[in-house]
Amino acid sequence: MKKYILSFVFFFILILGSVGFYFTSKETVSQTERRKLYPYPKLTVQELQSGDYLRELEQALQDHFIFRDDLKHLQYQFKHTILGQMVVNERFCEDDYIFRLFAMKEAEPFKQSALYYQNLQEQYFQKAAKQYYSYIPNKDFYSSTKLPQFDLSVLADYQQIMGSFSQEINLDNQLTRDHYYQSDLHWRHEKIAPLAFDILQQMSRPVTEPAFIAHELGYFVGSDGRALASKKIQDALIYQTWPELADYELVDLVTQKPLTLYDTQVLEQLDPYNLYLAGPQALLSLTHVDFNPQSDPTLYLIRDSYASSLAPYLTHGFKRIILIDMRYIDQKVLGRFIDVQEQDTVYYLNALLMLSKPELLR
C-alpha cells in the first residue's frame, strides 16, 4: 500500500509541475521587480526524497504565475482604494510620487553607525585637514501627507559623534522631492548639479559651472514602484556630460580594472541605477589624467549608492575622488588601497536608510 501511495505522489508531482509550467511564464527575469526569477527545479530522485523538489517548485510557481504582476498591483489597488489603506508595503503615493515610509524612532542604530565612522577616521583619515559629513534625508521627508515622519531628534548622538571629528554640511534645505525619482528612492542625476556645487563651495573649493549635455536612455520603474508592481509611475533615466569629464578615468582599485563612467546598456540589467559609476562597488578611483598627487588634493568620499550619481559633479572641485563603500570592503584591509595626505578632504555622505543599518558596515 505504501508503494502505491508513493507512486501516486510521484506522478501527482509530475503532473502538477507540468501543468504549472504550461500556465506560467518562461521568463528568467522580472522586468517589473528588476530581479531574477526563481528557476524551475530539476526533478531527480534525490531532490524528491529530500523534499527540496516540492519546496523549489512552489517557489518557482509563485515567481512564474501568470498575471503575477497584474495581481500584485490589483492587491495594492484593493487595499488602497477599497480598504482605504494609505500605506501598502511600507509605501504610499502622493502626486505620482511613491514614497517609502521611514518613521524610525530608535537612536541606537544611528549612534552605532557614527561610532563605526569615528573608528574608521581614527584608523585611516586623521591626517586629512578637512573632514565633513552629511546625512541624506529619505524622500518621504519632503512629503506633505500627514503620516508619521522621521524624528530628527534621534540623530542627536549621531551628530555629536560625527561632529567631534568632522563638520556638518546640511542638505535638508537644499533638497525637495523633485530631486528624487518618482518611483525610486535615489536622486535624479540631472537635478543635483546645484547641490553638488553647493557642497563644493562649503568645502571652499572653487566651482565653474559648465555647459551640460543631457542624454536620455529611456524609462524605468524604480524600487518603490516595483514594490507596488506599478507600471504607471515611471522615471526617465538621464545622465549629463560636459567636455572636461572626458579627461577623467574610472578604475576599480581592488581589481585595477578600468570601468565605464556611465553604462548606457543599463536598461538591460536588473537595476537601471547601475548606470552611474558601474553600480555597487567597494573602492573606486575617479581621476583626472593630469592629477598630481604632490599638489592636488584628493576627495575621499565615504558613501553609499546615492553618491554614485553625485560624484561626477564633484570633479569640478577635485582632480581625484576615491569612493569607498564600507558595505563591500572590510575595514581591516582598507589601508592597503589608500594613502591619505594632509591636503586631502574626507566626506562622509550617507542616506538615513543606510545609517539605520549599521550591521551592513564591514
TASUL-V305445 format. One record per residue. N is the residue number from 0. SS is DSSP state (helix for helix, strand for strand, loop for the rest). PSI is psi in radians with two decimals (NA if undefined). Layout:
N/SS/PSI
N/SS/PSI
This chain:
0/loop/-0.70
1/helix/-0.67
2/helix/-0.67
3/helix/-0.69
4/helix/-0.78
5/helix/-0.68
6/helix/-0.73
7/helix/-0.78
8/helix/-0.72
9/helix/-0.87
10/helix/-0.53
11/helix/-0.70
12/helix/-0.74
13/helix/-0.80
14/helix/-0.76
15/helix/-0.79
16/helix/-0.71
17/helix/-0.81
18/helix/-0.76
19/helix/-0.73
20/helix/-0.64
21/helix/-0.66
22/loop/0.14
23/strand/2.94
24/loop/2.76
25/loop/0.21
26/loop/2.66
27/loop/-0.23
28/strand/2.39
29/strand/1.97
30/loop/-0.50
31/loop/-0.83
32/loop/-0.17
33/loop/0.94
34/strand/2.83
35/strand/2.41
36/loop/2.64
37/loop/2.22
38/loop/2.72
39/loop/2.37
40/loop/2.72
41/loop/2.33
42/loop/1.96
43/loop/2.79
44/helix/-0.71
45/helix/-0.77
46/helix/-0.67
47/helix/-0.76
48/helix/-0.61
49/helix/-0.27
50/loop/-0.05
51/helix/-0.55
52/helix/-0.81
53/helix/-0.75
54/helix/-0.82
55/helix/-0.62
56/helix/-0.71
57/helix/-0.76
58/helix/-0.72
59/helix/-0.75
60/helix/-0.64
61/helix/-0.69
62/helix/-0.55
63/helix/0.14
64/strand/2.37
65/loop/2.42
66/loop/0.45
67/helix/-0.85
68/helix/-0.68
69/helix/-0.70
70/helix/-0.63
71/helix/-0.74
72/helix/-0.62
73/helix/-0.65
74/helix/-0.74
75/helix/-0.79
76/helix/-0.69
77/helix/-0.84
78/helix/-0.66
79/helix/-0.83
80/helix/-0.81
81/helix/-0.85
82/loop/-0.22
83/loop/0.41
84/loop/2.14
85/loop/-0.68
86/loop/2.20
87/strand/2.27
88/loop/0.67
89/loop/0.32
90/strand/2.69
91/strand/2.75
92/strand/2.55
93/strand/2.03
94/loop/0.84
95/loop/0.36
96/strand/2.40
97/strand/2.14
98/strand/2.52
99/strand/2.09
100/loop/2.17
101/loop/1.51
102/loop/0.73
103/loop/2.39
104/loop/0.00
105/loop/2.29
106/loop/-0.42
107/helix/-0.77
108/helix/-0.70
109/helix/-0.66
110/helix/-0.76
111/helix/-0.65
112/helix/-0.75
113/helix/-0.72
114/helix/-0.62
115/helix/-0.83
116/helix/-0.53
117/helix/-0.76
118/helix/-0.68
119/helix/-0.72
120/helix/-0.74
121/helix/-0.55
122/helix/-0.71
123/helix/-0.39
124/helix/0.15
125/loop/-0.52
126/loop/-0.49
127/loop/2.28
128/loop/-0.59
129/strand/2.22
130/strand/2.39
131/strand/2.83
132/strand/2.67
133/strand/2.53
134/strand/2.55
135/strand/2.03
136/loop/2.55
137/loop/2.77
138/helix/-0.60
139/helix/-0.19
140/helix/-0.42
141/helix/0.34
142/loop/2.55
143/loop/-0.03
144/loop/2.40
145/loop/1.38
146/loop/2.82
147/loop/2.25
148/loop/2.89
149/loop/2.29
150/loop/1.89
151/helix/-0.29
152/helix/-0.38
153/helix/-0.15
154/helix/0.05
155/helix/-0.87
156/helix/-0.74
157/helix/-0.83
158/helix/-0.65
159/helix/-0.77
160/helix/-0.83
161/helix/-0.63
162/helix/-0.24
163/loop/-0.31
164/loop/0.00
165/loop/2.81
166/strand/2.37
167/strand/2.38
168/loop/1.87
169/loop/2.22
170/loop/-0.16
171/helix/-0.87
172/helix/-0.07
173/helix/-0.21
174/loop/2.71
175/loop/3.07
176/helix/-0.42
177/helix/-0.26
178/helix/-0.18
179/strand/2.70
180/loop/2.64
181/loop/-0.61
182/loop/0.11
183/loop/2.80
184/loop/-0.22
185/loop/2.97
186/strand/2.62
187/loop/2.06
188/helix/-0.74
189/helix/-0.12
190/helix/-0.20
191/loop/0.18
192/helix/-0.81
193/helix/-0.62
194/helix/-0.77
195/helix/-0.72
196/helix/-0.60
197/helix/-0.70
198/helix/-0.78
199/helix/-0.68
200/helix/-0.67
201/helix/-0.33
202/loop/0.08
203/loop/0.61
204/loop/2.25
205/loop/2.45
206/loop/2.32
207/loop/2.02
208/loop/2.23
209/loop/-3.14
210/loop/1.94
211/loop/2.58
212/strand/2.06
213/strand/2.42
214/strand/2.15
215/strand/2.23
216/strand/-0.42
217/strand/-2.80
218/strand/2.65
219/strand/2.82
220/loop/2.13
221/loop/-3.06
222/helix/-0.62
223/helix/-0.69
224/helix/-0.65
225/helix/-0.56
226/helix/-0.47
227/loop/0.12
228/loop/0.69
229/loop/2.24
230/loop/-0.20
231/loop/-0.80
232/loop/1.91
233/loop/2.84
234/strand/2.50
235/strand/2.36
236/strand/1.90
237/strand/2.40
238/strand/2.70
239/strand/2.52
240/strand/2.95
241/loop/2.74
242/helix/-0.75
243/helix/-0.40
244/helix/-0.44
245/helix/-0.29
246/helix/0.08
247/strand/2.49
248/strand/2.36
249/strand/2.19
250/strand/2.40
251/strand/1.96
252/loop/-0.34
253/loop/-0.79
254/loop/-0.21
255/loop/0.40
256/strand/2.40
257/strand/2.54
258/strand/2.87
259/loop/2.27
260/loop/-0.77
261/strand/2.01
262/loop/1.73
263/loop/-0.08
264/loop/0.27
265/helix/-0.48
266/helix/-0.31
267/helix/-0.12
268/loop/3.07
269/loop/-0.59
270/loop/1.85
271/helix/-0.40
272/helix/-0.23
273/helix/-0.03
274/helix/-0.68
275/strand/2.10
276/loop/0.69
277/loop/0.38
278/loop/-2.71
279/loop/2.10
280/loop/2.51
281/loop/-0.82
282/strand/2.01
283/strand/2.65
284/strand/2.18
285/strand/1.82
286/strand/2.38
287/strand/2.54
288/loop/-0.40
289/loop/0.34
290/loop/2.29
291/loop/1.87
292/loop/-0.32
293/loop/-0.52
294/loop/-0.45
295/loop/2.22
296/loop/2.60
297/strand/2.45
298/strand/2.06
299/strand/1.96
300/strand/1.79
301/strand/1.95
302/loop/3.07
303/loop/-2.77
304/loop/-0.41
305/loop/-0.61
306/helix/-0.23
307/helix/-0.69
308/helix/-0.29
309/helix/-0.66
310/helix/-0.72
311/helix/-0.63
312/helix/-0.51
313/helix/-0.18
314/loop/-0.24
315/loop/-0.24
316/loop/-0.25
317/loop/2.46
318/loop/-0.25
319/strand/2.32
320/strand/2.18
321/strand/2.05
322/strand/2.18
323/strand/2.10
324/loop/1.84
325/loop/0.02
326/loop/-0.31
327/loop/0.04
328/loop/2.41
329/loop/2.35
330/helix/-0.54
331/helix/-0.47
332/helix/-0.04
333/helix/-0.62
334/helix/-0.30
335/helix/-0.36
336/loop/-0.18
337/loop/2.68
338/loop/1.55
339/loop/2.33
340/loop/2.87
341/loop/-0.57
342/loop/-0.15
343/loop/2.86
344/strand/2.45
345/strand/2.33
346/strand/2.00
347/strand/1.85
348/strand/1.93
349/strand/2.52
350/strand/2.58
351/helix/-0.62
352/helix/-0.70
353/helix/-0.67
354/helix/-0.39
355/loop/-0.01
356/loop/1.15
357/helix/-0.36
358/helix/-0.27
359/helix/-0.33
360/loop/2.39
361/loop/NA
